[in-house]
């Protein structure tokens, strides 16, 4: 089972993907670097949670675009 993410994590991640669509992709390590550069996240855990949700959101978004 997966973990449940807070609405705040989801909102920030979606905003980042919408503002910077060319920076993010389906690779967690890449997204982790960009989350660090584009936000002022204080903790490693929060950065990883954001990067993980950005990765998942990006993949789902691309899958929806391909099926449309």
PDB file with SEQRES, HELIX, SHEET and CRYST1 records, atoms N, CA, C and O in Angstrom:
SEQRES   1 A   68  UNK UNK UNK UNK UNK UNK UNK UNK UNK UNK UNK UNK UNK          
SEQRES   2 A   68  UNK UNK UNK UNK UNK UNK UNK UNK UNK UNK UNK UNK UNK          
SEQRES   3 A   68  UNK UNK UNK UNK UNK UNK UNK UNK UNK UNK UNK UNK UNK          
SEQRES   4 A   68  UNK UNK UNK UNK UNK UNK UNK UNK UNK UNK UNK UNK UNK          
SEQRES   5 A   68  UNK UNK UNK UNK UNK UNK UNK UNK UNK UNK UNK UNK UNK          
SEQRES   6 A   68  UNK UNK UNK                                                  
HELIX    1 AA1 UNK A    7  UNK A   19  1                                  13    
HELIX    2 AA2 UNK A   28  UNK A   38  1                                  11    
HELIX    3 AA3 UNK A   44  UNK A   67  1                                  24    
CRYST1    1.000    1.000    1.000  90.00  90.00  90.00 P 1           1          
ATOM      1  N   UNK A   1       0.825  -1.180   0.000  1.00  0.00           N  
ATOM      2  CA  UNK A   1       0.000   0.000   0.000  1.00  0.00           C  
ATOM      3  C   UNK A   1       0.878   1.255   0.000  1.00  0.00           C  
ATOM      4  O   UNK A   1       1.966   1.273   0.575  1.00  0.00           O  
ATOM      5  N   UNK A   2       0.396   2.258  -0.632  1.00  0.00           N  
ATOM      6  CA  UNK A   2       1.140   3.504  -0.688  1.00  0.00           C  
ATOM      7  C   UNK A   2       0.795   4.417   0.461  1.00  0.00           C  
ATOM      8  O   UNK A   2      -0.164   4.188   1.198  1.00  0.00           O  
ATOM      9  N   UNK A   3       1.587   5.447   0.598  1.00  0.00           N  
ATOM     10  CA  UNK A   3       1.313   6.408   1.658  1.00  0.00           C  
ATOM     11  C   UNK A   3       0.391   7.507   1.128  1.00  0.00           C  
ATOM     12  O   UNK A   3       0.355   7.788  -0.070  1.00  0.00           O  
ATOM     13  N   UNK A   4      -0.334   8.106   2.030  1.00  0.00           N  
ATOM     14  CA  UNK A   4      -1.254   9.174   1.672  1.00  0.00           C  
ATOM     15  C   UNK A   4      -0.516  10.506   1.817  1.00  0.00           C  
ATOM     16  O   UNK A   4       0.101  10.768   2.849  1.00  0.00           O  
ATOM     17  N   UNK A   5      -0.582  11.330   0.797  1.00  0.00           N  
ATOM     18  CA  UNK A   5       0.093  12.618   0.835  1.00  0.00           C  
ATOM     19  C   UNK A   5      -0.907  13.714   1.194  1.00  0.00           C  
ATOM     20  O   UNK A   5      -2.088  13.633   0.856  1.00  0.00           O  
ATOM     21  N   UNK A   6      -0.417  14.725   1.874  1.00  0.00           N  
ATOM     22  CA  UNK A   6      -1.297  15.809   2.280  1.00  0.00           C  
ATOM     23  C   UNK A   6      -1.676  16.676   1.079  1.00  0.00           C  
ATOM     24  O   UNK A   6      -1.016  16.654   0.040  1.00  0.00           O  
ATOM     25  N   UNK A   7      -2.732  17.419   1.247  1.00  0.00           N  
ATOM     26  CA  UNK A   7      -3.200  18.303   0.178  1.00  0.00           C  
ATOM     27  C   UNK A   7      -2.158  19.361  -0.149  1.00  0.00           C  
ATOM     28  O   UNK A   7      -2.052  19.799  -1.294  1.00  0.00           O  
ATOM     29  N   UNK A   8      -1.390  19.771   0.851  1.00  0.00           N  
ATOM     30  CA  UNK A   8      -0.353  20.772   0.638  1.00  0.00           C  
ATOM     31  C   UNK A   8       0.735  20.246  -0.298  1.00  0.00           C  
ATOM     32  O   UNK A   8       1.166  20.957  -1.206  1.00  0.00           O  
ATOM     33  N   UNK A   9       1.178  19.015  -0.085  1.00  0.00           N  
ATOM     34  CA  UNK A   9       2.192  18.403  -0.946  1.00  0.00           C  
ATOM     35  C   UNK A   9       1.675  18.336  -2.378  1.00  0.00           C  
ATOM     36  O   UNK A   9       2.387  18.686  -3.320  1.00  0.00           O  
ATOM     37  N   UNK A  10       0.442  17.887  -2.535  1.00  0.00           N  
ATOM     38  CA  UNK A  10      -0.143  17.753  -3.862  1.00  0.00           C  
ATOM     39  C   UNK A  10      -0.272  19.100  -4.559  1.00  0.00           C  
ATOM     40  O   UNK A  10       0.018  19.216  -5.750  1.00  0.00           O  
ATOM     41  N   UNK A  11      -0.701  20.105  -3.830  1.00  0.00           N  
ATOM     42  CA  UNK A  11      -0.893  21.434  -4.422  1.00  0.00           C  
ATOM     43  C   UNK A  11       0.429  22.031  -4.887  1.00  0.00           C  
ATOM     44  O   UNK A  11       0.513  22.575  -5.988  1.00  0.00           O  
ATOM     45  N   UNK A  12       1.451  21.933  -4.061  1.00  0.00           N  
ATOM     46  CA  UNK A  12       2.764  22.492  -4.422  1.00  0.00           C  
ATOM     47  C   UNK A  12       3.346  21.725  -5.606  1.00  0.00           C  
ATOM     48  O   UNK A  12       3.891  22.332  -6.528  1.00  0.00           O  
ATOM     49  N   UNK A  13       3.236  20.412  -5.589  1.00  0.00           N  
ATOM     50  CA  UNK A  13       3.781  19.602  -6.683  1.00  0.00           C  
ATOM     51  C   UNK A  13       3.084  19.920  -8.001  1.00  0.00           C  
ATOM     52  O   UNK A  13       3.742  20.073  -9.030  1.00  0.00           O  
ATOM     53  N   UNK A  14       1.776  20.018  -7.975  1.00  0.00           N  
ATOM     54  CA  UNK A  14       1.036  20.336  -9.203  1.00  0.00           C  
ATOM     55  C   UNK A  14       1.405  21.717  -9.720  1.00  0.00           C  
ATOM     56  O   UNK A  14       1.552  21.918 -10.925  1.00  0.00           O  
ATOM     57  N   UNK A  15       1.554  22.661  -8.810  1.00  0.00           N  
ATOM     58  CA  UNK A  15       1.934  24.018  -9.203  1.00  0.00           C  
ATOM     59  C   UNK A  15       3.312  24.027  -9.861  1.00  0.00           C  
ATOM     60  O   UNK A  15       3.518  24.713 -10.863  1.00  0.00           O  
ATOM     61  N   UNK A  16       4.248  23.275  -9.306  1.00  0.00           N  
ATOM     62  CA  UNK A  16       5.586  23.205  -9.889  1.00  0.00           C  
ATOM     63  C   UNK A  16       5.547  22.613 -11.294  1.00  0.00           C  
ATOM     64  O   UNK A  16       6.207  23.123 -12.200  1.00  0.00           O  
ATOM     65  N   UNK A  17       4.784  21.550 -11.480  1.00  0.00           N  
ATOM     66  CA  UNK A  17       4.710  20.915 -12.799  1.00  0.00           C  
ATOM     67  C   UNK A  17       4.041  21.835 -13.808  1.00  0.00           C  
ATOM     68  O   UNK A  17       4.439  21.872 -14.973  1.00  0.00           O  
ATOM     69  N   UNK A  18       3.037  22.573 -13.378  1.00  0.00           N  
ATOM     70  CA  UNK A  18       2.353  23.490 -14.294  1.00  0.00           C  
ATOM     71  C   UNK A  18       3.231  24.697 -14.650  1.00  0.00           C  
ATOM     72  O   UNK A  18       3.214  25.157 -15.791  1.00  0.00           O  
ATOM     73  N   UNK A  19       3.990  25.205 -13.689  1.00  0.00           N  
ATOM     74  CA  UNK A  19       4.857  26.365 -13.944  1.00  0.00           C  
ATOM     75  C   UNK A  19       6.094  26.005 -14.750  1.00  0.00           C  
ATOM     76  O   UNK A  19       6.522  26.776 -15.609  1.00  0.00           O  
ATOM     77  N   UNK A  20       6.672  24.838 -14.479  1.00  0.00           N  
ATOM     78  CA  UNK A  20       7.932  24.431 -15.105  1.00  0.00           C  
ATOM     79  C   UNK A  20       7.792  23.055 -15.760  1.00  0.00           C  
ATOM     80  O   UNK A  20       8.419  22.096 -15.308  1.00  0.00           O  
ATOM     81  N   UNK A  21       6.992  22.943 -16.804  1.00  0.00           N  
ATOM     82  CA  UNK A  21       6.773  21.615 -17.406  1.00  0.00           C  
ATOM     83  C   UNK A  21       8.018  21.036 -18.076  1.00  0.00           C  
ATOM     84  O   UNK A  21       8.146  19.817 -18.197  1.00  0.00           O  
ATOM     85  N   UNK A  22       8.934  21.901 -18.513  1.00  0.00           N  
ATOM     86  CA  UNK A  22      10.129  21.412 -19.193  1.00  0.00           C  
ATOM     87  C   UNK A  22      11.215  20.936 -18.226  1.00  0.00           C  
ATOM     88  O   UNK A  22      12.162  20.276 -18.652  1.00  0.00           O  
ATOM     89  N   UNK A  23      11.100  21.252 -16.947  1.00  0.00           N  
ATOM     90  CA  UNK A  23      12.125  20.874 -15.964  1.00  0.00           C  
ATOM     91  C   UNK A  23      11.921  19.459 -15.437  1.00  0.00           C  
ATOM     92  O   UNK A  23      12.895  18.774 -15.123  1.00  0.00           O  
ATOM     93  N   UNK A  24      10.680  19.013 -15.336  1.00  0.00           N  
ATOM     94  CA  UNK A  24      10.382  17.742 -14.691  1.00  0.00           C  
ATOM     95  C   UNK A  24      10.133  16.648 -15.709  1.00  0.00           C  
ATOM     96  O   UNK A  24       9.718  16.904 -16.840  1.00  0.00           O  
ATOM     97  N   UNK A  25      10.398  15.409 -15.278  1.00  0.00           N  
ATOM     98  CA  UNK A  25      10.108  14.239 -16.109  1.00  0.00           C  
ATOM     99  C   UNK A  25       9.786  13.060 -15.194  1.00  0.00           C  
ATOM    100  O   UNK A  25       9.523  13.257 -14.008  1.00  0.00           O  
ATOM    101  N   UNK A  26       9.801  11.857 -15.718  1.00  0.00           N  
ATOM    102  CA  UNK A  26       9.440  10.682 -14.955  1.00  0.00           C  
ATOM    103  C   UNK A  26      10.543  10.128 -14.085  1.00  0.00           C  
ATOM    104  O   UNK A  26      10.383   9.055 -13.501  1.00  0.00           O  
ATOM    105  N   UNK A  27      11.672  10.836 -13.980  1.00  0.00           N  
ATOM    106  CA  UNK A  27      12.810  10.372 -13.194  1.00  0.00           C  
ATOM    107  C   UNK A  27      12.830  11.060 -11.825  1.00  0.00           C  
ATOM    108  O   UNK A  27      12.912  12.286 -11.746  1.00  0.00           O  
ATOM    109  N   UNK A  28      12.755  10.280 -10.764  1.00  0.00           N  
ATOM    110  CA  UNK A  28      12.714  10.818  -9.403  1.00  0.00           C  
ATOM    111  C   UNK A  28      13.964  11.626  -9.069  1.00  0.00           C  
ATOM    112  O   UNK A  28      13.857  12.702  -8.479  1.00  0.00           O  
ATOM    113  N   UNK A  29      15.142  11.134  -9.432  1.00  0.00           N  
ATOM    114  CA  UNK A  29      16.393  11.819  -9.095  1.00  0.00           C  
ATOM    115  C   UNK A  29      16.458  13.201  -9.748  1.00  0.00           C  
ATOM    116  O   UNK A  29      16.877  14.167  -9.111  1.00  0.00           O  
ATOM    117  N   UNK A  30      16.054  13.297 -10.991  1.00  0.00           N  
ATOM    118  CA  UNK A  30      16.007  14.587 -11.687  1.00  0.00           C  
ATOM    119  C   UNK A  30      15.028  15.528 -10.991  1.00  0.00           C  
ATOM    120  O   UNK A  30      15.334  16.697 -10.758  1.00  0.00           O  
ATOM    121  N   UNK A  31      13.864  15.013 -10.666  1.00  0.00           N  
ATOM    122  CA  UNK A  31      12.838  15.833 -10.030  1.00  0.00           C  
ATOM    123  C   UNK A  31      13.269  16.297  -8.646  1.00  0.00           C  
ATOM    124  O   UNK A  31      12.927  17.402  -8.225  1.00  0.00           O  
ATOM    125  N   UNK A  32      14.010  15.469  -7.947  1.00  0.00           N  
ATOM    126  CA  UNK A  32      14.507  15.825  -6.617  1.00  0.00           C  
ATOM    127  C   UNK A  32      15.439  17.041  -6.705  1.00  0.00           C  
ATOM    128  O   UNK A  32      15.364  17.953  -5.881  1.00  0.00           O  
ATOM    129  N   UNK A  33      16.296  17.040  -7.693  1.00  0.00           N  
ATOM    130  CA  UNK A  33      17.225  18.167  -7.889  1.00  0.00           C  
ATOM    131  C   UNK A  33      16.450  19.444  -8.203  1.00  0.00           C  
ATOM    132  O   UNK A  33      16.741  20.500  -7.642  1.00  0.00           O  
ATOM    133  N   UNK A  34      15.468  19.354  -9.093  1.00  0.00           N  
ATOM    134  CA  UNK A  34      14.709  20.540  -9.482  1.00  0.00           C  
ATOM    135  C   UNK A  34      13.822  21.055  -8.360  1.00  0.00           C  
ATOM    136  O   UNK A  34      13.640  22.265  -8.224  1.00  0.00           O  
ATOM    137  N   UNK A  35      13.267  20.159  -7.555  1.00  0.00           N  
ATOM    138  CA  UNK A  35      12.468  20.602  -6.410  1.00  0.00           C  
ATOM    139  C   UNK A  35      13.352  21.393  -5.454  1.00  0.00           C  
ATOM    140  O   UNK A  35      12.926  22.416  -4.918  1.00  0.00           O  
ATOM    141  N   UNK A  36      14.581  20.927  -5.238  1.00  0.00           N  
ATOM    142  CA  UNK A  36      15.507  21.649  -4.357  1.00  0.00           C  
ATOM    143  C   UNK A  36      15.831  23.034  -4.892  1.00  0.00           C  
ATOM    144  O   UNK A  36      15.907  23.998  -4.130  1.00  0.00           O  
ATOM    145  N   UNK A  37      16.023  23.135  -6.209  1.00  0.00           N  
ATOM    146  CA  UNK A  37      16.387  24.413  -6.818  1.00  0.00           C  
ATOM    147  C   UNK A  37      15.215  25.398  -6.849  1.00  0.00           C  
ATOM    148  O   UNK A  37      15.411  26.600  -6.668  1.00  0.00           O  
ATOM    149  N   UNK A  38      14.011  24.897  -7.075  1.00  0.00           N  
ATOM    150  CA  UNK A  38      12.862  25.774  -7.297  1.00  0.00           C  
ATOM    151  C   UNK A  38      12.070  26.115  -6.037  1.00  0.00           C  
ATOM    152  O   UNK A  38      11.213  26.998  -6.066  1.00  0.00           O  
ATOM    153  N   UNK A  39      12.344  25.433  -4.944  1.00  0.00           N  
ATOM    154  CA  UNK A  39      11.618  25.703  -3.706  1.00  0.00           C  
ATOM    155  C   UNK A  39      12.610  25.967  -2.577  1.00  0.00           C  
ATOM    156  O   UNK A  39      13.819  25.801  -2.740  1.00  0.00           O  
ATOM    157  N   UNK A  40      12.080  26.376  -1.445  1.00  0.00           N  
ATOM    158  CA  UNK A  40      12.929  26.594  -0.275  1.00  0.00           C  
ATOM    159  C   UNK A  40      12.634  25.540   0.800  1.00  0.00           C  
ATOM    160  O   UNK A  40      12.486  25.861   1.980  1.00  0.00           O  
ATOM    161  N   UNK A  41      12.553  24.297   0.371  1.00  0.00           N  
ATOM    162  CA  UNK A  41      12.243  23.179   1.265  1.00  0.00           C  
ATOM    163  C   UNK A  41      13.383  23.021   2.272  1.00  0.00           C  
ATOM    164  O   UNK A  41      14.556  23.020   1.898  1.00  0.00           O  
ATOM    165  N   UNK A  42      13.031  22.889   3.543  1.00  0.00           N  
ATOM    166  CA  UNK A  42      14.020  22.822   4.612  1.00  0.00           C  
ATOM    167  C   UNK A  42      14.506  21.408   4.899  1.00  0.00           C  
ATOM    168  O   UNK A  42      15.658  21.221   5.292  1.00  0.00           O  
ATOM    169  N   UNK A  43      13.645  20.406   4.709  1.00  0.00           N  
ATOM    170  CA  UNK A  43      14.026  19.055   5.105  1.00  0.00           C  
ATOM    171  C   UNK A  43      14.117  18.127   3.896  1.00  0.00           C  
ATOM    172  O   UNK A  43      13.451  18.322   2.879  1.00  0.00           O  
ATOM    173  N   UNK A  44      14.955  17.125   4.044  1.00  0.00           N  
ATOM    174  CA  UNK A  44      15.147  16.135   2.997  1.00  0.00           C  
ATOM    175  C   UNK A  44      13.870  15.320   2.783  1.00  0.00           C  
ATOM    176  O   UNK A  44      13.522  14.986   1.650  1.00  0.00           O  
ATOM    177  N   UNK A  45      13.187  15.009   3.860  1.00  0.00           N  
ATOM    178  CA  UNK A  45      11.963  14.213   3.764  1.00  0.00           C  
ATOM    179  C   UNK A  45      10.889  14.949   2.969  1.00  0.00           C  
ATOM    180  O   UNK A  45      10.232  14.350   2.118  1.00  0.00           O  
ATOM    181  N   UNK A  46      10.705  16.223   3.233  1.00  0.00           N  
ATOM    182  CA  UNK A  46       9.711  17.012   2.507  1.00  0.00           C  
ATOM    183  C   UNK A  46      10.085  17.142   1.033  1.00  0.00           C  
ATOM    184  O   UNK A  46       9.226  17.055   0.155  1.00  0.00           O  
ATOM    185  N   UNK A  47      11.375  17.353   0.770  1.00  0.00           N  
ATOM    186  CA  UNK A  47      11.844  17.433  -0.619  1.00  0.00           C  
ATOM    187  C   UNK A  47      11.548  16.134  -1.355  1.00  0.00           C  
ATOM    188  O   UNK A  47      11.081  16.153  -2.494  1.00  0.00           O  
ATOM    189  N   UNK A  48      11.821  15.007  -0.708  1.00  0.00           N  
ATOM    190  CA  UNK A  48      11.588  13.720  -1.345  1.00  0.00           C  
ATOM    191  C   UNK A  48      10.103  13.442  -1.545  1.00  0.00           C  
ATOM    192  O   UNK A  48       9.711  12.848  -2.549  1.00  0.00           O  
ATOM    193  N   UNK A  49       9.282  13.867  -0.597  1.00  0.00           N  
ATOM    194  CA  UNK A  49       7.838  13.697  -0.756  1.00  0.00           C  
ATOM    195  C   UNK A  49       7.329  14.505  -1.949  1.00  0.00           C  
ATOM    196  O   UNK A  49       6.520  14.020  -2.739  1.00  0.00           O  
ATOM    197  N   UNK A  50       7.811  15.735  -2.067  1.00  0.00           N  
ATOM    198  CA  UNK A  50       7.422  16.578  -3.208  1.00  0.00           C  
ATOM    199  C   UNK A  50       7.912  15.974  -4.517  1.00  0.00           C  
ATOM    200  O   UNK A  50       7.153  15.894  -5.483  1.00  0.00           O  
ATOM    201  N   UNK A  51       9.161  15.551  -4.558  1.00  0.00           N  
ATOM    202  CA  UNK A  51       9.721  14.981  -5.788  1.00  0.00           C  
ATOM    203  C   UNK A  51       9.002  13.695  -6.169  1.00  0.00           C  
ATOM    204  O   UNK A  51       8.781  13.437  -7.352  1.00  0.00           O  
ATOM    205  N   UNK A  52       8.640  12.900  -5.193  1.00  0.00           N  
ATOM    206  CA  UNK A  52       7.908  11.664  -5.467  1.00  0.00           C  
ATOM    207  C   UNK A  52       6.540  11.935  -6.048  1.00  0.00           C  
ATOM    208  O   UNK A  52       6.117  11.264  -6.990  1.00  0.00           O  
ATOM    209  N   UNK A  53       5.852  12.904  -5.499  1.00  0.00           N  
ATOM    210  CA  UNK A  53       4.528  13.219  -6.035  1.00  0.00           C  
ATOM    211  C   UNK A  53       4.632  13.897  -7.396  1.00  0.00           C  
ATOM    212  O   UNK A  53       3.788  13.668  -8.263  1.00  0.00           O  
ATOM    213  N   UNK A  54       5.649  14.724  -7.597  1.00  0.00           N  
ATOM    214  CA  UNK A  54       5.860  15.335  -8.919  1.00  0.00           C  
ATOM    215  C   UNK A  54       6.070  14.237  -9.954  1.00  0.00           C  
ATOM    216  O   UNK A  54       5.512  14.301 -11.049  1.00  0.00           O  
ATOM    217  N   UNK A  55       6.869  13.234  -9.616  1.00  0.00           N  
ATOM    218  CA  UNK A  55       7.140  12.135 -10.538  1.00  0.00           C  
ATOM    219  C   UNK A  55       5.860  11.387 -10.874  1.00  0.00           C  
ATOM    220  O   UNK A  55       5.579  11.114 -12.041  1.00  0.00           O  
ATOM    221  N   UNK A  56       5.097  11.064  -9.861  1.00  0.00           N  
ATOM    222  CA  UNK A  56       3.844  10.328 -10.077  1.00  0.00           C  
ATOM    223  C   UNK A  56       2.854  11.169 -10.879  1.00  0.00           C  
ATOM    224  O   UNK A  56       2.239  10.668 -11.820  1.00  0.00           O  
ATOM    225  N   UNK A  57       2.696  12.429 -10.520  1.00  0.00           N  
ATOM    226  CA  UNK A  57       1.769  13.324 -11.211  1.00  0.00           C  
ATOM    227  C   UNK A  57       2.172  13.496 -12.676  1.00  0.00           C  
ATOM    228  O   UNK A  57       1.319  13.489 -13.563  1.00  0.00           O  
ATOM    229  N   UNK A  58       3.466  13.649 -12.924  1.00  0.00           N  
ATOM    230  CA  UNK A  58       3.959  13.834 -14.288  1.00  0.00           C  
ATOM    231  C   UNK A  58       3.654  12.608 -15.142  1.00  0.00           C  
ATOM    232  O   UNK A  58       3.210  12.737 -16.283  1.00  0.00           O  
ATOM    233  N   UNK A  59       3.894  11.412 -14.585  1.00  0.00           N  
ATOM    234  CA  UNK A  59       3.644  10.179 -15.330  1.00  0.00           C  
ATOM    235  C   UNK A  59       2.165  10.013 -15.658  1.00  0.00           C  
ATOM    236  O   UNK A  59       1.813   9.632 -16.774  1.00  0.00           O  
ATOM    237  N   UNK A  60       1.301  10.299 -14.689  1.00  0.00           N  
ATOM    238  CA  UNK A  60      -0.143  10.183 -14.914  1.00  0.00           C  
ATOM    239  C   UNK A  60      -0.592  11.200 -15.958  1.00  0.00           C  
ATOM    240  O   UNK A  60      -1.409  10.888 -16.825  1.00  0.00           O  
ATOM    241  N   UNK A  61      -0.062  12.405 -15.873  1.00  0.00           N  
ATOM    242  CA  UNK A  61      -0.421  13.453 -16.826  1.00  0.00           C  
ATOM    243  C   UNK A  61      -0.012  13.067 -18.249  1.00  0.00           C  
ATOM    244  O   UNK A  61      -0.782  13.267 -19.188  1.00  0.00           O  
ATOM    245  N   UNK A  62       1.179  12.522 -18.413  1.00  0.00           N  
ATOM    246  CA  UNK A  62       1.650  12.108 -19.740  1.00  0.00           C  
ATOM    247  C   UNK A  62       0.816  10.952 -20.282  1.00  0.00           C  
ATOM    248  O   UNK A  62       0.509  10.905 -21.473  1.00  0.00           O  
ATOM    249  N   UNK A  63       0.448  10.013 -19.396  1.00  0.00           N  
ATOM    250  CA  UNK A  63      -0.372   8.879 -19.819  1.00  0.00           C  
ATOM    251  C   UNK A  63      -1.735   9.356 -20.303  1.00  0.00           C  
ATOM    252  O   UNK A  63      -2.258   8.842 -21.292  1.00  0.00           O  
ATOM    253  N   UNK A  64      -2.312  10.333 -19.615  1.00  0.00           N  
ATOM    254  CA  UNK A  64      -3.606  10.884 -20.032  1.00  0.00           C  
ATOM    255  C   UNK A  64      -3.500  11.603 -21.363  1.00  0.00           C  
ATOM    256  O   UNK A  64      -4.402  11.512 -22.197  1.00  0.00           O  
ATOM    257  N   UNK A  65      -2.391  12.325 -21.568  1.00  0.00           N  
ATOM    258  CA  UNK A  65      -2.210  13.043 -22.825  1.00  0.00           C  
ATOM    259  C   UNK A  65      -2.049  12.072 -23.992  1.00  0.00           C  
ATOM    260  O   UNK A  65      -2.535  12.335 -25.092  1.00  0.00           O  
ATOM    261  N   UNK A  66      -1.370  10.953 -23.756  1.00  0.00           N  
ATOM    262  CA  UNK A  66      -1.167   9.976 -24.813  1.00  0.00           C  
ATOM    263  C   UNK A  66      -2.454   9.255 -25.193  1.00  0.00           C  
ATOM    264  O   UNK A  66      -2.660   8.915 -26.358  1.00  0.00           O  
ATOM    265  N   UNK A  67      -3.322   9.020 -24.206  1.00  0.00           N  
ATOM    266  CA  UNK A  67      -4.564   8.307 -24.488  1.00  0.00           C  
ATOM    267  C   UNK A  67      -5.633   9.215 -25.094  1.00  0.00           C  
ATOM    268  O   UNK A  67      -6.618   8.723 -25.645  1.00  0.00           O  
ATOM    269  N   UNK A  68      -5.454  10.519 -25.000  1.00  0.00           N  
ATOM    270  CA  UNK A  68      -6.449  11.459 -25.545  1.00  0.00           C  
ATOM    271  C   UNK A  68      -6.313  11.616 -27.045  1.00  0.00           C  
ATOM    272  O   UNK A  68      -7.070  12.367 -27.659  1.00  0.00           O  
TER     273      UNK A  68                                                      
END                                                                             
